[in-house]
Amino acid sequence: MIRFTPAIRPMCIALVAIMVTSAVAFPVLIGRLEIYLRKEPVALRSALDSLPSRLGRWTMQGEDFEMTATMTEELGTDKHLTRVYRDPSGDELTVHLAYYTGGIDDVPHVPERCFNAAGLTTLGSTIVEPLALEFADAAPTDIVNLKTGRRYDRISVRHPVLGLVDVHLPIGDSQISIVEAKDPKNKRVTHVGGYFFIANNRYAARASRVKSIAYDPKERSAYYLKVQVTYQTNAGPEEATREYLPIVEDLLDDLVPAVMQILPDWPELERRQRTAGEAVA
């Protein structure tokens, strides 16, 4: 049995009192400061496979890729979609979407990892390129994103059941991270992998940026979607990326609005949280 001297006993009692007080006070302080260490998950409005089979000039080819249980575990989410689209000129793009919500330590599975796992050799480092996206008929709104102060743009898209519905486009400058790779067994083909994220209705080109947006301590809820588009060409390194960019931009002009119809309505979520906060105040 451990015995304390009379001089030590008061110090131990004081230390225990401080620990108990901190355990009670810390959550209260966190709540008053509106800091959220745990994020509330946000559900998709519809399944990812409800993405239209036709996007502008692009048409779905074959069936969606079915992942094994092991692949899904490696990806870190069971909400994913992999689908091939082709345009009239014969260009093909493989679209891969993966949705994450609630957690604070998710690590996106990006093309650099995919290429290496598939036995490909990446060429150089990943670069970030601006995307020149054109959303026909998009219009500004008076709805302001609470984090950036920027106004949302709205665009109408066709819902399979409801007809034309309005969705809010992502906030920020659209950019895409791009990496090239080659198969040592077939060096004639260059593989181009491009990806970006939509996190809490905002664009992010890199995974590190996702953390600062979706997992901001002041955000009660969090989600992000990885949008990955891969392409194969006989063009050489660097030339392949120049060839890829206008092709992927053409698809994204229709893909992004269609995806926003599936993702949570973040402006509406912000409105509800703001209304609830005002009611409590």
Backbone torsions as a table, in degrees:
resi	resn	phi	psi	omega
1	MET	NA	132.5	-178.3
2	ILE	-83.3	130.4	177.5
3	ARG	-118.8	136.9	179.5
4	PHE	-103.6	145.7	175.3
5	THR	-70.3	157.5	179.2
6	PRO	-54.3	-31.8	-178.4
7	ALA	-73.5	-31.7	-176.6
8	ILE	-81.4	-33.5	-172.6
9	ARG	-56.2	-47.1	179.5
10	PRO	-61.7	-35.7	179.0
11	MET	-65.3	-40.6	179.3
12	CYS	-65.7	-42.1	178.9
13	ILE	-62.6	-42.2	179.3
14	ALA	-63.8	-40.5	179.9
15	LEU	-64.0	-43.8	178.0
16	VAL	-62.3	-40.9	179.4
17	ALA	-61.9	-41.1	178.9
18	ILE	-63.9	-42.3	-179.0
19	MET	-64.5	-42.8	179.8
20	VAL	-65.0	-45.1	179.9
21	THR	-61.1	-42.3	-179.9
22	SER	-64.1	-40.0	-179.2
23	ALA	-62.9	-32.8	179.4
24	VAL	-83.1	-40.9	-173.0
25	ALA	-77.4	-32.9	-174.6
26	PHE	-59.4	-51.2	178.3
27	PRO	-59.5	-35.6	178.9
28	VAL	-64.7	-44.4	179.7
29	LEU	-63.2	-43.1	178.5
30	ILE	-59.6	-42.7	179.3
31	GLY	-64.3	-42.1	-179.9
32	ARG	-64.8	-35.1	179.1
33	LEU	-81.4	-2.5	-177.8
34	GLU	55.3	49.7	175.2
35	ILE	-105.9	130.3	-174.9
36	TYR	-117.5	104.6	179.6
37	LEU	-79.4	-24.3	173.8
38	ARG	-113.4	133.5	-177.1
39	LYS	-96.1	138.6	175.1
40	GLU	-77.4	131.6	177.6
41	PRO	-69.3	152.8	179.6
42	VAL	-124.2	123.9	-175.9
43	ALA	-78.2	146.7	171.1
44	LEU	-65.3	151.7	177.1
45	ARG	-77.3	-25.8	174.6
46	SER	-155.8	168.1	-176.9
47	ALA	-68.8	151.9	-179.7
48	LEU	-61.9	-30.6	-179.0
49	ASP	-75.5	1.3	172.0
50	SER	-82.3	-1.2	173.9
51	LEU	-54.0	131.1	-175.7
52	PRO	-56.3	144.6	177.8
53	SER	-74.2	-15.0	176.9
54	ARG	-126.2	125.9	179.4
55	LEU	-126.2	97.8	-176.5
56	GLY	60.9	-119.6	-179.9
57	ARG	-85.1	-4.1	-171.9
58	TRP	-99.2	135.5	-177.4
59	THR	-123.8	137.5	178.7
60	MET	-61.6	138.7	178.6
61	GLN	-114.9	125.9	177.2
62	GLY	67.2	-153.7	-178.6
63	GLU	-104.5	159.0	175.3
64	ASP	-62.6	144.0	-179.9
65	PHE	-70.3	132.2	179.7
66	GLU	-97.9	119.9	178.2
67	MET	-84.2	147.1	173.5
68	THR	-76.7	167.3	178.3
69	ALA	-60.8	-37.0	179.3
70	THR	-66.0	-42.4	179.5
71	MET	-65.2	-40.1	179.0
72	THR	-64.8	-39.8	177.9
73	GLU	-63.5	-40.7	178.8
74	GLU	-65.5	-37.1	-179.7
75	LEU	-67.7	-33.1	177.6
76	GLY	90.8	8.8	177.4
77	THR	-158.0	147.0	176.3
78	ASP	-96.0	4.9	178.0
79	LYS	-104.3	92.8	-175.8
80	HIS	-149.4	162.4	179.3
81	LEU	-150.0	134.2	173.1
82	THR	-130.4	120.8	-171.7
83	ARG	-147.1	144.4	178.4
84	VAL	-100.8	134.8	174.9
85	TYR	-121.1	144.4	178.6
86	ARG	-129.0	143.4	176.3
87	ASP	-102.3	171.5	-176.6
88	PRO	-59.2	-23.9	-179.5
89	SER	-80.4	-7.9	179.2
90	GLY	99.4	-3.7	176.9
91	ASP	-67.1	139.1	178.6
92	GLU	-122.6	137.6	176.5
93	LEU	-128.1	135.0	175.8
94	THR	-98.3	118.0	-179.3
95	VAL	-97.6	128.1	176.5
96	HIS	-126.0	123.4	178.2
97	LEU	-117.1	139.6	176.3
98	ALA	-141.3	127.5	-173.7
99	TYR	-110.3	132.1	179.8
100	TYR	-128.2	141.1	178.1
101	THR	-154.8	148.4	174.6
102	GLY	88.9	-51.7	-175.5
103	GLY	-68.8	162.2	-179.7
104	ILE	-117.4	2.1	-176.7
105	ASP	-130.1	21.3	178.9
106	ASP	-67.7	136.7	177.1
107	VAL	-114.6	112.7	-176.7
108	PRO	-60.0	142.1	177.5
109	HIS	-90.6	99.3	-171.5
110	VAL	-100.1	165.2	-174.7
111	PRO	-55.8	-33.5	179.4
112	GLU	-55.1	-42.6	178.9
113	ARG	-71.3	-41.0	-178.8
114	CYS	-62.7	-46.5	-178.4
115	PHE	-60.8	-46.8	-178.9
116	ASN	-63.7	-40.2	179.4
117	ALA	-64.9	-29.1	-179.5
118	ALA	-86.1	2.7	178.3
119	GLY	87.8	9.9	178.0
120	LEU	-85.6	158.8	177.6
121	THR	-110.4	120.2	-179.9
122	THR	-72.2	147.9	-177.3
123	LEU	-110.0	106.0	179.2
124	GLY	73.6	-167.6	-177.1
125	SER	-95.3	165.8	177.6
126	THR	-73.1	134.8	178.3
127	ILE	-114.9	158.2	176.8
128	VAL	-114.7	125.2	-178.7
129	GLU	-119.7	144.9	174.9
130	PRO	-71.2	149.5	176.6
131	LEU	-107.2	128.4	176.9
132	ALA	-96.3	81.5	-177.9
133	LEU	-91.5	142.7	-179.7
134	GLU	-126.0	113.2	179.8
135	PHE	-105.3	101.3	-177.4
136	ALA	-61.5	136.3	175.8
137	ASP	70.1	11.5	174.6
138	ALA	-69.7	141.5	-176.8
139	ALA	-134.5	143.1	178.4
140	PRO	-69.7	153.8	177.5
141	THR	-121.9	175.1	174.5
142	ASP	-92.9	3.9	-178.2
143	ILE	-84.4	127.1	-174.3
144	VAL	-107.2	133.1	172.5
145	ASN	-68.7	126.0	-171.3
146	LEU	-65.8	-30.0	-176.8
147	LYS	-82.4	-37.1	-174.2
148	THR	-103.0	-21.1	-175.1
149	GLY	76.9	3.8	-179.9
150	ARG	-89.2	148.0	-178.6
151	ARG	-82.9	143.8	176.9
152	TYR	-76.5	145.0	166.6
153	ASP	-96.4	147.1	-178.4
154	ARG	-119.1	144.4	177.2
155	ILE	-141.6	148.8	178.8
156	SER	-93.7	133.0	176.3
157	VAL	-129.3	158.9	-176.9
158	ARG	-90.6	121.4	176.3
159	HIS	-91.0	139.6	-176.6
160	PRO	-61.5	-22.6	-178.6
161	VAL	-113.3	-44.1	-172.6
162	LEU	-88.1	-6.9	-176.6
163	GLY	80.4	-143.6	-179.6
164	LEU	-73.2	128.0	176.5
165	VAL	-131.8	152.8	179.0
166	ASP	-91.6	137.6	174.8
167	VAL	-131.3	156.5	-179.7
168	HIS	-98.1	129.3	-179.3
169	LEU	-76.6	158.0	179.3
170	PRO	-63.5	151.4	177.7
171	ILE	-88.8	144.4	173.0
172	GLY	106.3	179.1	-179.8
173	ASP	-85.0	128.5	-179.2
174	SER	-81.7	124.0	177.6
175	GLN	-136.0	161.5	-179.4
176	ILE	-136.7	135.3	173.9
177	SER	-86.0	134.1	-174.6
178	ILE	-130.1	135.2	174.8
179	VAL	-134.5	141.4	177.5
180	GLU	-107.7	153.2	179.7
181	ALA	-151.8	161.4	175.9
182	LYS	-134.6	151.2	174.7
183	ASP	-89.8	120.2	-179.5
184	PRO	-55.6	-22.4	-179.5
185	LYS	-89.1	-10.9	179.3
186	ASN	-149.0	79.5	-172.9
187	LYS	-76.8	-5.2	179.1
188	ARG	-73.2	-25.8	-176.1
189	VAL	-98.7	132.6	174.1
190	THR	-104.2	127.9	177.1
191	HIS	-97.1	128.3	179.0
192	VAL	-116.4	123.6	177.3
193	GLY	-115.2	122.4	177.2
194	GLY	-120.8	144.4	-179.2
195	TYR	-154.8	153.6	170.6
196	PHE	-152.4	177.6	-177.3
197	PHE	-128.7	150.6	168.3
198	ILE	-116.0	110.1	-175.1
199	ALA	-119.1	119.7	-178.4
200	ASN	48.2	43.8	176.3
201	ASN	69.5	22.6	178.5
202	ARG	-128.5	145.8	177.8
203	TYR	-72.7	146.0	171.3
204	ALA	-148.1	129.8	-177.9
205	ALA	-88.7	-24.0	-176.8
206	ARG	-125.1	153.8	-179.0
207	ALA	-61.7	-35.0	180.0
208	SER	-62.9	-34.1	179.1
209	ARG	-70.4	-30.6	177.8
210	VAL	-59.7	-42.6	-178.5
211	LYS	-60.1	-43.6	-176.4
212	SER	-71.7	-25.1	179.7
213	ILE	-87.3	-61.4	-172.4
214	ALA	-71.8	-30.0	-174.8
215	TYR	-111.2	30.6	168.7
216	ASP	-57.7	127.6	-178.5
217	PRO	-57.2	-21.7	-178.4
218	LYS	-86.1	-7.0	179.3
219	GLU	-88.5	126.4	-179.9
220	ARG	-74.8	-38.1	-177.9
221	SER	-117.0	163.4	-179.9
222	ALA	-155.4	142.4	170.3
223	TYR	-153.8	158.4	164.9
224	TYR	-152.5	151.3	177.5
225	LEU	-119.2	127.4	171.7
226	LYS	-87.8	127.6	175.8
227	VAL	-112.5	113.3	-177.2
228	GLN	-122.4	131.8	-179.8
229	VAL	-131.5	118.8	-178.2
230	THR	-111.4	157.0	-170.8
231	TYR	-150.4	147.4	177.0
232	GLN	-123.6	138.6	-178.1
233	THR	-151.3	159.1	174.7
234	ASN	-86.8	-3.3	177.8
235	ALA	-65.6	152.9	-179.5
236	GLY	-77.6	175.4	178.3
237	PRO	-55.5	148.5	-177.2
238	GLU	70.4	-48.3	175.0
239	GLU	-62.3	-33.6	-180.0
240	ALA	-62.5	-40.9	179.3
241	THR	-67.2	-40.1	178.2
242	ARG	-63.7	-34.4	177.6
243	GLU	-72.4	-37.1	-175.3
244	TYR	-68.4	-42.3	-170.7
245	LEU	-56.2	-54.0	-179.5
246	PRO	-64.6	-28.8	179.2
247	ILE	-69.8	-46.5	-178.6
248	VAL	-69.5	-34.1	177.6
249	GLU	-63.0	-38.2	179.4
250	ASP	-61.8	-41.5	177.9
251	LEU	-69.7	-43.7	-175.3
252	LEU	-65.7	-25.3	176.5
253	ASP	-55.8	-31.9	179.0
254	ASP	-104.3	-27.6	-178.2
255	LEU	-68.8	-45.4	-175.5
256	VAL	-60.0	-49.5	177.4
257	PRO	-60.1	-37.1	179.4
258	ALA	-65.8	-38.2	178.6
259	VAL	-67.3	-38.3	-178.5
260	MET	-66.1	-22.3	175.4
261	GLN	-71.4	-26.4	-179.1
262	ILE	-87.7	-37.6	-177.6
263	LEU	-68.5	162.6	177.4
264	PRO	-58.6	149.1	176.0
265	ASP	-80.9	88.6	-173.8
266	TRP	-62.9	-42.5	176.8
267	PRO	-57.6	-37.0	177.9
268	GLU	-69.2	-38.5	177.4
269	LEU	-64.0	-42.9	177.0
270	GLU	-60.6	-41.4	-179.6
271	ARG	-62.5	-44.6	-179.4
272	ARG	-64.4	-41.8	-179.8
273	GLN	-66.7	-39.3	178.1
274	ARG	-64.7	-41.8	178.6
275	THR	-63.7	-41.8	178.9
276	ALA	-64.9	-39.3	178.5
277	GLY	-65.5	-39.6	178.9
278	GLU	-67.4	-35.2	179.4
279	ALA	-66.2	-40.5	179.2
280	VAL	-66.3	-40.5	-180.0
281	ALA	-65.3	NA	NA
